[in-house]
Amino acid sequence: MVFKRRDRRPIWKVAVDFIYPKGGWGRAFEYVKHRVRRLPDTPEKIGRGVWAGVFAAFTPFYGLHFVVAALLAKVMRGNILAALMGTFFGNPLTYIPIGVAALSTGHWLLGTTFDGSIIGGNDTSCRIGCQFSMAFADLWRNLIAMFTGETADWSGLAGFYAEVFYPYLVGGIIPGIVCATVSYYLCVPLVSAYQNRRRKKLREKLDKLKNKSLPENG
């Protein structure tokens, strides 16, 4: 295939590049910003797409952020590609702060407190990343149990839903709206200025070509 990598990366290299991409996260963010500015759409539609992507990063649907962002962008009539790029607001550097903010806000709104002992572990980092991985593992074991003689146990997932997933879902709404709205108002003038500058350069090039062709026609 034309776009297939010639040098196949080992799994550990893929994992390292995901946590810390080649060139650093600063370069990765610059690349995303560059791609967003060059999208062929109006600044408002691109901004709405970015809004959808950033908001999706605050939802607990890990592994489905692209889908959530695309659906939101579709409803909001935003640019879907911008929405997909906006999901990069959620990355290994921001997942923990986003999770802490969402869980804290969610439990506060629901009038509950987080009890890490219910689903294992009292460490702050384990309360987020480890518990999501444990929940996915429990879900996979229960799905396998449907086709084997093993007994399915949904108690762990029930605790995960009550302690993590639902508070995360509720609590992510407010910080998600705030960050997405800030991103929108930063994105629209940035894209608008870039598009105006690009159109100006194109007009200048066309004028130069026109001026060069006038003496020849005369």
Salt bridges, closest charged atoms under 4 A:
ASP7 OD2 - ARG5 NH2 3.39
ASP17 OD2 - ARG9 NH1 2.75
ASP17 OD1 - LYS13 NZ 3.54
GLU30 OE2 - LYS33 NZ 3.45
ASP41 OD2 - LYS45 NZ 3.88
ASP138 OD1 - ARG141 NH2 1.97
